[in-house]
Amino acid sequence: MAVFWKAMAGGLLLTLGLTLPRWGVEGQGNGQGKKEVSGGVTVYLGQDRDIWRPLIHTTVNLTVISSIKSSFQLRTFDPEGVVFYGDTKNGEDWFILSLKDGLPLMQISRGDILVSVEGGPKINDGKWHILEVSNHDKFVVLEVDGGNRLVVGMQSKQTEEVLSGELRLAVGGILINKEKMIVQFEPHMDGCVREGSWLNLSVPWEAEAEELWPCYQNVQPGSFFPGTGFAIFNTSVFPFEADHGVKTELWGDFSKMDGTILSIKAPGQELMFSLVANNNTKEVMVTFGEEKISMKDTFKRLVITFETDLLQVLQDEDESKTTTLPISPVSHPGYLTTWREGHLAVGGLLGEDEEDGSQFLTGCLEKIQVQGRDLDLDLAIKHMSISSHSCPA
């Protein structure tokens, strides 16, 4: 096989996690405005940037490559995102390792060959997993935790050439047009990579950001809001059925939250609904039009059901802790219009301009469901500081 595949083959240790945005990763400048870091640095893959651009990258001459293995650790609860990329010939031949539905996915382009393979164990379980990529003649092999193997075999009818020039490596993004891939996926990953050993090279890597976000030591499933932004959905994606309405369920320790958990508003109308936690008073306030409901009992689950003629709020599935408010065209004008044309924000209070918010949430929502389905914040317009799939534990 060409040198490139020997270079790309190797052990990759993948590790995904959460970030502390106010902390940085140490590094030095290279005189060109880029910060240099070690290839073994711990990197939070969900850091704010152009979502397809790598967080760190390096370029080496193919003549200095002696190892055919790369390895790193990965930790994530996120089922989808790009992890590792490499290429030669300035991107004509390339390799991409990502996750899709929680499974490792390798895509490879070399000469007239373009292949993809997906399989192995699901690794978006929040545990650190060791990934190793190596080359064995005509095969590229991915091993997970020293056991499960994912193998890609390739053989071309073209005359094999001896590669020269440079090899580019990147973590957290790709350096080619995404349209070249066989399998398309969402690149942004809420996860962490650490302890990378790339082809036994000791060359420095360049960081695209002035400061790399590190990872929390321990994480749990959920969506973490650090108090700096929110996520917005169009309410039209949640079909409002007259007989069943819209059922929203929220899980978490509400006594540890502070700020707006949920708000709903239509353009040009007054705020229809808000759910706000006050960490000082340990109170959660529901505001629906002019009416307010205060909840001070400790609870871990809240079910809010919007129907045509009533709003129901249920705590911890305890029927004795159910509050119902009537809805009429007089008391709540534009109610149905809001569900057809409005916005639903998680983690902030919608303002006059629906994309400008305030009272941002600080805390962890362990699970969010609408109409019985998990709400994926990666599908929303959201602030990049929000971790869609993990919270600090």
The 8 nearest C-alpha neighbors of each residue, nearest first, counted from 0:
[[1, 136, 137, 4, 2, 5, 159, 3],
 [0, 2, 3, 4, 162, 161, 5, 160],
 [1, 3, 5, 4, 6, 162, 0, 161],
 [4, 2, 6, 1, 5, 7, 87, 166],
 [5, 3, 7, 6, 2, 8, 1, 134],
 [6, 4, 67, 2, 8, 134, 3, 7],
 [5, 7, 3, 67, 4, 8, 2, 198],
 [8, 6, 4, 5, 3, 9, 67, 85],
 [133, 9, 7, 134, 132, 68, 5, 67],
 [68, 133, 132, 69, 8, 10, 67, 131],
 [131, 70, 69, 11, 9, 132, 68, 130],
 [70, 10, 71, 12, 131, 130, 69, 132],
 [71, 72, 11, 13, 70, 129, 130, 195],
 [73, 72, 14, 12, 71, 192, 130, 129],
 [73, 74, 192, 13, 15, 72, 191, 193],
 [191, 190, 74, 14, 16, 75, 73, 192],
 [15, 17, 190, 191, 214, 74, 75, 215],
 [18, 16, 214, 215, 190, 43, 389, 391],
 [19, 17, 214, 213, 212, 215, 20, 43],
 [18, 20, 21, 22, 213, 212, 214, 215],
 [21, 19, 22, 212, 18, 23, 213, 384],
 [20, 22, 19, 23, 212, 18, 213, 210],
 [23, 21, 20, 19, 212, 213, 24, 211],
 [22, 24, 210, 211, 212, 25, 213, 21],
 [25, 23, 211, 213, 210, 26, 212, 22],
 [24, 26, 23, 27, 36, 210, 211, 35],
 [27, 25, 36, 35, 34, 24, 28, 37],
 [28, 26, 35, 34, 29, 36, 25, 33],
 [27, 29, 34, 35, 33, 30, 32, 26],
 [30, 28, 31, 33, 35, 34, 27, 32],
 [29, 31, 28, 32, 33, 34, 27, 35],
 [32, 30, 29, 33, 28, 34, 205, 35],
 [31, 33, 30, 28, 29, 34, 209, 35],
 [34, 32, 31, 28, 29, 205, 206, 35],
 [33, 35, 28, 27, 206, 205, 26, 29],
 [34, 36, 205, 27, 26, 204, 28, 203],
 [37, 35, 26, 204, 203, 205, 38, 34],
 [36, 38, 39, 203, 40, 204, 35, 202],
 [37, 39, 40, 195, 204, 36, 203, 196],
 [38, 40, 195, 194, 37, 193, 196, 41],
 [39, 41, 37, 38, 193, 42, 194, 36],
 [40, 42, 193, 192, 213, 39, 194, 43],
 [43, 41, 192, 191, 213, 44, 40, 193],
 [42, 44, 191, 213, 45, 212, 214, 190],
 [45, 43, 190, 171, 46, 191, 188, 42],
 [46, 44, 189, 188, 43, 187, 190, 47],
 [45, 47, 44, 43, 48, 212, 383, 384],
 [46, 48, 383, 45, 384, 49, 50, 382],
 [49, 47, 50, 46, 52, 208, 383, 54],
 [48, 50, 52, 51, 47, 53, 172, 187],
 [49, 51, 187, 48, 52, 186, 172, 47],
 [52, 50, 172, 49, 173, 186, 53, 187],
 [51, 53, 172, 49, 50, 173, 54, 174],
 [172, 54, 52, 171, 170, 55, 169, 173],
 [53, 55, 171, 207, 206, 170, 52, 172],
 [54, 56, 206, 205, 53, 170, 169, 207],
 [57, 55, 169, 204, 205, 168, 170, 53],
 [56, 58, 204, 168, 167, 205, 169, 59],
 [57, 59, 167, 166, 168, 165, 60, 56],
 [60, 58, 166, 165, 61, 167, 57, 63],
 [59, 61, 165, 62, 63, 164, 166, 58],
 [60, 62, 165, 63, 64, 164, 166, 163],
 [61, 63, 60, 64, 163, 164, 65, 165],
 [64, 62, 61, 60, 65, 59, 200, 66],
 [65, 63, 61, 62, 66, 6, 198, 200],
 [64, 66, 63, 67, 198, 199, 6, 62],
 [67, 65, 198, 68, 199, 64, 6, 5],
 [66, 68, 5, 6, 8, 9, 133, 198],
 [9, 69, 67, 133, 10, 8, 198, 66],
 [10, 9, 68, 70, 197, 11, 198, 196],
 [11, 10, 69, 71, 12, 131, 196, 195],
 [12, 11, 70, 72, 195, 13, 194, 130],
 [13, 12, 73, 71, 14, 129, 128, 193],
 [14, 13, 72, 74, 15, 192, 128, 127],
 [15, 14, 75, 73, 127, 126, 125, 191],
 [76, 74, 15, 190, 125, 123, 77, 16],
 [75, 77, 123, 125, 124, 388, 389, 78],
 [76, 78, 75, 388, 79, 123, 189, 188],
 [79, 77, 101, 100, 123, 99, 98, 76],
 [80, 78, 99, 98, 77, 100, 101, 188],
 [79, 81, 186, 188, 187, 98, 97, 185],
 [82, 80, 97, 186, 171, 172, 83, 96],
 [81, 83, 171, 97, 96, 170, 80, 172],
 [82, 84, 170, 96, 169, 95, 171, 81],
 [85, 83, 95, 169, 94, 173, 168, 170],
 [86, 84, 168, 94, 167, 93, 169, 7],
 [87, 85, 93, 90, 167, 92, 166, 94],
 [86, 88, 166, 89, 92, 90, 165, 3],
 [89, 87, 91, 90, 92, 86, 165, 164],
 [90, 88, 87, 91, 86, 165, 92, 167],
 [89, 91, 86, 92, 88, 87, 93, 175],
 [92, 90, 88, 89, 93, 87, 86, 109],
 [93, 91, 109, 108, 87, 90, 86, 88],
 [92, 94, 86, 108, 85, 107, 90, 91],
 [93, 95, 107, 85, 84, 106, 86, 108],
 [96, 94, 84, 106, 105, 83, 97, 107],
 [97, 95, 105, 83, 104, 82, 84, 81],
 [98, 96, 81, 82, 104, 80, 103, 95],
 [97, 99, 103, 79, 102, 80, 104, 101],
 [98, 100, 79, 101, 102, 78, 104, 103],
 [101, 99, 78, 102, 79, 98, 121, 103],
 [100, 102, 78, 121, 123, 99, 98, 122],
 [103, 101, 121, 98, 99, 100, 118, 120],
 [104, 102, 98, 117, 118, 97, 99, 119],
 [105, 103, 117, 97, 98, 96, 116, 99],
 [106, 104, 96, 116, 115, 95, 117, 97],
 [107, 105, 115, 95, 114, 94, 116, 104],
 [108, 106, 94, 114, 113, 93, 115, 95],
 [107, 109, 113, 93, 92, 112, 94, 114],
 [110, 108, 92, 112, 111, 113, 107, 93],
 [109, 111, 112, 92, 108, 91, 155, 157],
 [110, 112, 109, 113, 155, 108, 157, 156],
 [113, 111, 109, 110, 108, 114, 155, 153],
 [112, 114, 108, 107, 109, 111, 115, 106],
 [115, 113, 107, 106, 112, 108, 116, 181],
 [114, 116, 106, 105, 107, 117, 181, 104],
 [115, 117, 105, 104, 106, 151, 118, 114],
 [118, 116, 104, 103, 105, 102, 115, 119],
 [119, 117, 102, 103, 149, 120, 116, 104],
 [118, 120, 147, 149, 102, 148, 103, 121],
 [121, 119, 122, 102, 118, 147, 103, 143],
 [120, 122, 102, 101, 123, 119, 124, 103],
 [121, 123, 124, 101, 120, 102, 128, 75],
 [122, 124, 76, 75, 101, 125, 78, 77],
 [125, 123, 76, 122, 126, 75, 121, 74],
 [124, 126, 75, 76, 74, 123, 127, 218],
 [127, 125, 74, 124, 128, 75, 123, 122],
 [126, 128, 74, 73, 14, 72, 125, 129],
 [129, 127, 73, 72, 144, 13, 126, 130],
 [128, 130, 12, 72, 144, 143, 13, 71],
 [131, 129, 11, 12, 143, 142, 70, 10],
 [10, 130, 132, 11, 70, 142, 9, 141],
 [9, 131, 133, 10, 141, 8, 69, 140],
 [8, 9, 134, 132, 68, 140, 67, 139],
 [133, 135, 8, 139, 5, 138, 67, 140],
 [134, 136, 138, 137, 139, 133, 140, 5],
 [135, 137, 138, 0, 134, 139, 5, 4],
 [138, 136, 153, 152, 0, 135, 154, 139],
 [139, 137, 152, 135, 151, 136, 134, 140],
 [138, 140, 134, 151, 150, 133, 8, 135],
 [141, 139, 150, 133, 132, 149, 134, 138],
 [142, 140, 132, 149, 148, 131, 150, 133],
 [141, 143, 148, 131, 147, 130, 145, 146],
 [144, 142, 130, 147, 145, 146, 129, 148],
 [145, 143, 129, 146, 128, 130, 142, 147],
 [146, 144, 143, 142, 147, 129, 130, 131],
 [145, 147, 144, 143, 142, 148, 141, 119],
 [148, 146, 143, 142, 119, 145, 149, 144],
 [149, 147, 142, 141, 146, 150, 119, 143],
 [148, 150, 141, 140, 119, 118, 142, 147],
 [151, 149, 140, 139, 148, 141, 152, 138],
 [150, 152, 139, 138, 140, 153, 116, 149],
 [153, 151, 138, 137, 150, 139, 154, 140],
 [154, 152, 137, 138, 151, 155, 112, 114],
 [155, 153, 137, 156, 152, 112, 0, 157],
 [154, 156, 157, 153, 112, 111, 158, 159],
 [157, 155, 158, 154, 159, 111, 112, 110],
 [156, 158, 155, 159, 111, 110, 160, 154],
 [157, 159, 160, 156, 155, 161, 110, 154],
 [160, 158, 157, 161, 1, 0, 155, 156],
 [159, 161, 162, 158, 1, 157, 0, 163],
 [162, 160, 1, 163, 159, 2, 0, 3],
 [161, 163, 160, 2, 1, 164, 3, 61],
 [164, 162, 61, 161, 165, 62, 60, 2],
 [163, 165, 60, 61, 162, 166, 88, 87],
 [164, 166, 60, 61, 59, 87, 58, 167],
 [165, 167, 87, 59, 58, 86, 61, 60],
 [166, 168, 58, 86, 85, 57, 87, 165],
 [169, 167, 85, 57, 56, 84, 58, 166],
 [168, 170, 56, 84, 53, 55, 83, 85],
 [171, 169, 83, 53, 55, 172, 82, 54],
 [170, 172, 53, 82, 54, 44, 81, 83],
 [53, 173, 171, 52, 51, 170, 81, 169],
 [172, 174, 84, 175, 53, 52, 51, 169],
 [175, 173, 176, 172, 52, 90, 53, 84],
 [176, 174, 173, 177, 90, 179, 93, 178],
 [175, 177, 178, 179, 174, 173, 180, 51],
 [176, 178, 179, 180, 175, 183, 173, 51],
 [177, 179, 176, 180, 183, 181, 175, 182],
 [180, 178, 177, 176, 181, 175, 108, 182],
 [181, 179, 178, 182, 177, 183, 106, 176],
 [180, 182, 183, 179, 115, 106, 114, 113],
 [183, 181, 180, 184, 115, 106, 104, 179],
 [182, 184, 180, 181, 185, 177, 178, 186],
 [185, 183, 186, 182, 80, 79, 99, 81],
 [184, 186, 80, 187, 79, 183, 81, 188],
 [187, 185, 80, 81, 184, 51, 188, 50],
 [186, 188, 80, 50, 185, 45, 81, 189],
 [189, 187, 80, 45, 190, 44, 186, 77],
 [190, 188, 45, 77, 386, 44, 388, 387],
 [15, 191, 189, 16, 75, 44, 188, 74],
 [15, 190, 192, 16, 14, 43, 74, 42],
 [14, 193, 191, 13, 73, 15, 42, 72],
 [192, 194, 41, 72, 14, 195, 40, 39],
 [195, 193, 39, 71, 72, 40, 196, 12],
 [194, 196, 71, 39, 193, 70, 38, 12],
 [197, 195, 70, 69, 199, 71, 39, 198],
 [196, 198, 69, 199, 200, 195, 70, 68],
 [199, 197, 66, 69, 68, 200, 67, 6],
 [198, 200, 197, 66, 196, 201, 69, 68],
 [201, 199, 198, 202, 197, 64, 196, 66],
 [202, 200, 203, 199, 38, 37, 197, 196],
 [201, 203, 200, 204, 37, 38, 57, 59],
 [204, 202, 37, 36, 35, 201, 38, 205],
 [203, 205, 57, 36, 56, 35, 38, 37],
 [204, 206, 35, 55, 56, 34, 33, 57],
 [207, 205, 55, 34, 208, 54, 35, 33],
 [206, 208, 54, 55, 205, 33, 209, 53],
 [209, 207, 210, 206, 211, 54, 34, 33],
 [210, 208, 34, 211, 207, 206, 33, 32],
 [209, 211, 208, 23, 24, 212, 206, 25],
 [212, 210, 24, 23, 208, 213, 42, 209],
 [211, 213, 18, 20, 23, 43, 19, 210],
 [212, 214, 18, 43, 42, 19, 41, 211],
 [215, 213, 18, 17, 16, 43, 216, 19],
 [214, 216, 17, 217, 18, 391, 16, 218],
 [215, 217, 214, 218, 391, 16, 17, 392],
 [218, 216, 392, 215, 391, 219, 16, 17],
 [219, 217, 391, 392, 390, 389, 215, 16],
 [218, 220, 390, 392, 389, 391, 221, 125],
 [221, 219, 389, 388, 365, 390, 76, 218],
 [220, 222, 365, 389, 388, 364, 390, 366],
 [221, 223, 387, 388, 364, 389, 386, 363],
 [224, 222, 363, 390, 386, 385, 362, 389],
 [223, 225, 361, 385, 362, 226, 360, 363],
 [226, 224, 361, 227, 223, 362, 385, 360],
 [227, 225, 361, 359, 360, 224, 228, 258],
 [226, 228, 225, 359, 384, 229, 224, 382],
 [229, 227, 382, 359, 226, 347, 346, 384],
 [228, 230, 346, 347, 381, 382, 345, 359],
 [231, 229, 381, 345, 344, 380, 379, 382],
 [230, 232, 344, 380, 379, 343, 381, 345],
 [233, 231, 343, 379, 342, 234, 344, 380],
 [232, 234, 342, 235, 236, 341, 343, 231],
 [235, 233, 342, 338, 341, 236, 237, 343],
 [234, 236, 339, 237, 233, 340, 238, 338],
 [235, 237, 234, 233, 238, 232, 339, 239],
 [236, 238, 235, 234, 239, 245, 369, 370],
 [239, 237, 236, 235, 240, 245, 234, 339],
 [238, 240, 244, 245, 237, 241, 338, 243],
 [241, 239, 244, 243, 242, 238, 245, 306],
 [240, 242, 244, 307, 243, 239, 306, 308],
 [241, 243, 240, 244, 306, 307, 239, 245],
 [242, 244, 240, 241, 306, 245, 239, 246],
 [245, 243, 306, 240, 239, 305, 241, 242],
 [246, 244, 305, 304, 239, 370, 247, 306],
 [245, 247, 304, 370, 369, 303, 305, 244],
 [246, 248, 369, 303, 368, 302, 304, 370],
 [249, 247, 302, 368, 301, 367, 303, 369],
 [248, 250, 367, 301, 300, 366, 302, 368],
 [251, 249, 300, 366, 365, 299, 364, 367],
 [252, 250, 299, 364, 365, 253, 300, 363],
 [251, 253, 299, 254, 255, 298, 256, 250],
 [252, 254, 256, 255, 251, 299, 298, 276],
 [253, 255, 281, 252, 256, 278, 297, 282],
 [256, 254, 253, 252, 278, 362, 257, 281],
 [257, 255, 362, 253, 254, 361, 276, 278],
 [258, 256, 276, 278, 277, 361, 360, 362],
 [257, 259, 360, 276, 358, 359, 275, 361],
 [260, 258, 275, 347, 360, 346, 358, 359],
 [259, 261, 346, 274, 275, 345, 360, 347],
 [260, 262, 345, 274, 273, 344, 259, 346],
 [261, 263, 273, 344, 272, 348, 343, 349],
 [264, 262, 343, 272, 271, 342, 344, 270],
 [263, 265, 270, 271, 341, 342, 337, 349],
 [341, 264, 266, 337, 268, 342, 340, 267],
 [267, 265, 268, 341, 264, 353, 352, 351],
 [266, 268, 265, 269, 351, 352, 264, 353],
 [269, 267, 265, 266, 270, 264, 333, 271],
 [268, 270, 271, 264, 267, 265, 288, 266],
 [269, 271, 264, 272, 263, 268, 288, 349],
 [272, 270, 264, 288, 263, 287, 269, 273],
 [273, 271, 287, 263, 262, 286, 270, 288],
 [272, 274, 262, 286, 261, 285, 275, 263],
 [273, 275, 285, 261, 260, 284, 259, 262],
 [274, 276, 259, 284, 258, 260, 283, 273],
 [277, 275, 283, 257, 258, 256, 282, 259],
 [278, 276, 257, 282, 279, 281, 280, 283],
 [277, 279, 281, 257, 280, 256, 255, 276],
 [280, 278, 277, 281, 282, 257, 276, 254],
 [279, 281, 282, 278, 277, 295, 283, 276],
 [282, 280, 278, 254, 277, 279, 295, 283],
 [281, 283, 295, 280, 277, 294, 276, 284],
 [284, 282, 276, 294, 275, 293, 277, 295],
 [283, 285, 293, 275, 292, 274, 294, 276],
 [284, 286, 274, 292, 291, 273, 293, 287],
 [287, 285, 291, 273, 272, 290, 288, 284],
 [288, 286, 272, 290, 271, 289, 291, 285],
 [287, 289, 271, 290, 286, 272, 331, 270],
 [290, 288, 287, 291, 286, 330, 331, 271],
 [289, 291, 287, 288, 286, 292, 285, 324],
 [292, 290, 286, 285, 287, 293, 289, 284],
 [291, 293, 285, 284, 286, 294, 290, 322],
 [292, 294, 284, 283, 285, 295, 291, 282],
 [295, 293, 283, 282, 296, 284, 292, 285],
 [296, 294, 282, 281, 283, 297, 293, 280],
 [297, 295, 294, 298, 282, 281, 254, 283],
 [296, 298, 295, 254, 299, 253, 252, 281],
 [297, 299, 300, 315, 296, 314, 253, 252],
 [300, 298, 251, 252, 250, 253, 315, 301],
 [301, 299, 250, 315, 249, 298, 314, 251],
 [300, 302, 314, 249, 248, 313, 315, 303],
 [303, 301, 248, 313, 312, 247, 304, 314],
 [304, 302, 312, 247, 311, 246, 248, 313],
 [303, 305, 246, 311, 245, 310, 247, 306],
 [306, 304, 310, 245, 244, 246, 309, 303],
 [307, 305, 244, 309, 308, 310, 304, 243],
 [306, 308, 241, 309, 244, 305, 326, 242],
 [307, 309, 326, 306, 325, 327, 310, 305],
 [310, 308, 325, 326, 306, 324, 307, 305],
 [309, 311, 305, 324, 323, 304, 306, 325],
 [310, 312, 323, 304, 322, 303, 324, 309],
 [311, 313, 303, 322, 321, 302, 323, 304],
 [312, 314, 321, 302, 301, 320, 316, 303],
 [315, 313, 301, 316, 320, 317, 300, 302],
 [314, 316, 300, 317, 301, 298, 299, 313],
 [317, 315, 314, 318, 313, 300, 302, 301],
 [316, 318, 315, 319, 320, 314, 313, 321],
 [317, 319, 320, 321, 316, 313, 314, 315],
 [318, 320, 317, 321, 313, 314, 316, 322],
 [321, 319, 318, 317, 314, 313, 322, 316],
 [320, 322, 313, 318, 312, 319, 323, 314],
 [323, 321, 312, 311, 313, 320, 324, 292],
 [322, 324, 311, 310, 312, 321, 325, 309],
 [323, 325, 310, 309, 311, 326, 322, 290],
 [326, 324, 309, 308, 310, 323, 327, 330],
 [325, 327, 308, 309, 331, 330, 324, 310],
 [326, 328, 329, 330, 331, 308, 325, 332],
 [329, 327, 332, 331, 330, 326, 333, 334],
 [330, 328, 327, 331, 332, 326, 333, 334],
 [331, 329, 327, 328, 332, 326, 288, 289],
 [330, 332, 328, 329, 334, 327, 326, 333],
 [333, 331, 328, 334, 329, 330, 327, 335],
 [332, 334, 336, 335, 337, 331, 328, 268],
 [335, 333, 337, 336, 332, 331, 338, 328],
 [334, 336, 338, 337, 333, 339, 307, 332],
 [337, 335, 333, 339, 338, 334, 340, 341],
 [336, 338, 341, 265, 340, 335, 334, 339],
 [339, 337, 234, 335, 336, 341, 340, 235],
 [338, 340, 235, 336, 337, 234, 341, 335],
 [341, 339, 337, 338, 336, 235, 265, 234],
 [265, 342, 340, 337, 234, 264, 338, 233],
 [341, 343, 233, 234, 264, 232, 263, 265],
 [342, 344, 263, 232, 231, 234, 262, 233],
 [343, 345, 231, 262, 230, 261, 347, 263],
 [346, 344, 261, 230, 260, 229, 347, 231],
 [345, 347, 229, 260, 360, 259, 359, 261],
 [348, 346, 359, 259, 229, 358, 357, 356],
 [347, 349, 356, 357, 262, 259, 358, 350],
 [348, 350, 356, 353, 262, 347, 355, 264],
 [351, 349, 356, 352, 353, 355, 348, 357],
 [352, 350, 353, 349, 355, 267, 266, 269],
 [351, 353, 350, 355, 354, 349, 266, 356],
 [352, 354, 349, 350, 355, 351, 266, 356],
 [353, 355, 352, 356, 349, 350, 231, 351],
 [356, 354, 352, 353, 350, 349, 357, 351],
 [355, 357, 349, 348, 350, 347, 354, 353],
 [356, 358, 348, 359, 347, 349, 355, 350],
 [359, 357, 258, 347, 259, 348, 360, 356],
 [358, 360, 347, 226, 258, 357, 346, 259],
 [361, 359, 258, 346, 226, 259, 257, 224],
 [360, 362, 226, 225, 224, 257, 256, 258],
 [363, 361, 256, 224, 223, 360, 225, 255],
 [362, 364, 223, 222, 365, 390, 224, 221],
 [365, 363, 251, 222, 366, 221, 250, 223],
 [364, 366, 221, 251, 250, 363, 220, 222],
 [365, 367, 250, 364, 221, 249, 368, 251],
 [368, 366, 249, 374, 373, 248, 250, 364],
 [369, 367, 373, 372, 248, 374, 371, 247],
 [370, 368, 247, 371, 372, 246, 248, 374],
 [369, 371, 246, 372, 245, 247, 368, 237],
 [372, 370, 369, 368, 373, 246, 247, 248],
 [373, 371, 368, 369, 370, 374, 367, 375],
 [374, 372, 368, 367, 375, 369, 371, 366],
 [373, 375, 368, 367, 376, 372, 369, 366],
 [376, 374, 377, 378, 373, 387, 379, 367],
 [375, 377, 379, 378, 387, 374, 230, 381],
 [376, 378, 375, 379, 387, 381, 380, 187],
 [379, 377, 376, 375, 380, 232, 374, 381],
 [380, 378, 376, 232, 231, 377, 381, 230],
 [381, 379, 231, 230, 232, 378, 382, 377],
 [382, 380, 230, 379, 229, 231, 383, 228],
 [381, 383, 228, 384, 229, 385, 230, 380],
 [382, 384, 47, 385, 381, 46, 386, 45],
 [383, 385, 382, 386, 227, 47, 225, 228],
 [386, 384, 224, 383, 223, 382, 387, 225],
 [385, 387, 223, 222, 388, 389, 189, 384],
 [388, 386, 222, 376, 385, 389, 377, 189],
 [387, 389, 221, 222, 77, 76, 386, 220],
 [390, 388, 220, 221, 222, 219, 386, 218],
 [389, 391, 223, 219, 218, 221, 222, 363],
 [390, 392, 218, 217, 215, 219, 17, 389],
 [391, 218, 217, 219, 390, 216, 215, 389]]
